[in-house]
Amino acid sequence: MTNYWRANKRRATVVWVLVVGAITWVASPAWAQDKAGEPSPLPGCEDQVRSGGPKGKQERFFPMPLATVKQAAIEAVQSLEFEVKKNTDNSLEARKARHMGVFVGSGGEKVRLEFREAEQDGQKGTMVTGETKKNMVGIAGQKTWTSAVLAQTNCVLQKGAQK
Amino acid sequence: MTYGYSLAALFLAVSLWAQRSVVDVTGPKLPPREKKCEIQFFDEKEPDTPHETIGHIRVYISRDKLGGGSATPVERAKPEFRKRACQMGADAVVLIQKTVSNSGEFQTLYVKGEAIHFTK
């Protein structure tokens, strides 16, 4: 009987160590990345795009016409594995593809972007307001993508400007 | 019991690696070529040979980082590009955008390519 409890305790400890190790590994970007063999990023872009950043609405000004900025935003959301669900003259709504994971999985977040013509420091352009909405299904694995989408839009625009 | 283990292994394999692609046809509709046709790849720069753009191919390869291993190289996306380009009747693919994104335990490699047809 004592042996049975001892074996069970040992098994529980092994499982606990494995779970904690796996969670720490995912949470630590330095461990999870292996930069060898990765593609080179777009000019002006981050090496790797990560979710996260401030919650709630975010605004960013781009000194480009509305149509150009909106097209860049579509390319940006597509590159982050979002599918455009609604596309009007002044707004976009896209949903991230879901992945079933070993622990929590990911995806299902909705990003909504609104575009309006604006002027900043005497320069005409487009103001983009973005927000990420999470839903109840799989919320544990859902992240805020607004910052990543706006940064990616910027690098798509920079690439376009270099052509 | 064996059935249960096989099912669990299959689930694990599917959840560790996932690949999908999307095709947007924007140019002329051409007849498909044979399944494993020869496709040339160009990195960012279009070839000088006269050509027309048939459409765009977007390939997504996601991996669960818990499965270990290194990041997905672009080479891994090429068979999917080849398959889709042959279906579209293209001669070559110009790889125009690459993005690596991270979310929780998943890392996704996105590669966008322009399917082209040589006109001469």
Chai-1 contact restraints between the chains, C-beta under 6 A:
chainA,res_idxA,chainB,res_idxB,connection_type,confidence,min_distance_angstrom,max_distance_angstrom,comment,restraint_id
A,A22,B,L66,contact,1.0,0.0,6.0,A-B,restraint_1
A,V26,B,E105,contact,1.0,0.0,6.0,A-B,restraint_2
A,A32,B,K65,contact,1.0,0.0,6.0,A-B,restraint_3
A,D34,B,S70,contact,1.0,0.0,6.0,A-B,restraint_4
A,D34,B,A71,contact,1.0,0.0,6.0,A-B,restraint_5
A,A36,B,S70,contact,1.0,0.0,6.0,A-B,restraint_6
A,G37,B,S70,contact,1.0,0.0,6.0,A-B,restraint_7
A,G37,B,P73,contact,1.0,0.0,6.0,A-B,restraint_8
A,E38,B,A71,contact,1.0,0.0,6.0,A-B,restraint_9
A,P39,B,V74,contact,1.0,0.0,6.0,A-B,restraint_10
A,P39,B,K98,contact,1.0,0.0,6.0,A-B,restraint_11
A,Q48,B,V100,contact,1.0,0.0,6.0,A-B,restraint_12
A,Q48,B,N102,contact,1.0,0.0,6.0,A-B,restraint_13
A,V49,B,S101,contact,1.0,0.0,6.0,A-B,restraint_14
A,R50,B,N102,contact,1.0,0.0,6.0,A-B,restraint_15
A,S51,B,S103,contact,1.0,0.0,6.0,A-B,restraint_16
A,S79,B,T99,contact,1.0,0.0,6.0,A-B,restraint_17
A,S79,B,Y110,contact,1.0,0.0,6.0,A-B,restraint_18
A,L80,B,S101,contact,1.0,0.0,6.0,A-B,restraint_19
A,E81,B,Y60,contact,1.0,0.0,6.0,A-B,restraint_20
A,E81,B,T108,contact,1.0,0.0,6.0,A-B,restraint_21
A,H99,B,S62,contact,1.0,0.0,6.0,A-B,restraint_22
A,H99,B,F106,contact,1.0,0.0,6.0,A-B,restraint_23
A,M100,B,S15,contact,1.0,0.0,6.0,A-B,restraint_24
A,G101,B,D64,contact,1.0,0.0,6.0,A-B,restraint_25
A,G101,B,E105,contact,1.0,0.0,6.0,A-B,restraint_26
A,V102,B,L66,contact,1.0,0.0,6.0,A-B,restraint_27
A,S106,B,S103,contact,1.0,0.0,6.0,A-B,restraint_28
A,S106,B,G104,contact,1.0,0.0,6.0,A-B,restraint_29
A,S106,B,F106,contact,1.0,0.0,6.0,A-B,restraint_30
A,G141,B,G104,contact,1.0,0.0,6.0,A-B,restraint_31
A,K143,B,S103,contact,1.0,0.0,6.0,A-B,restraint_32
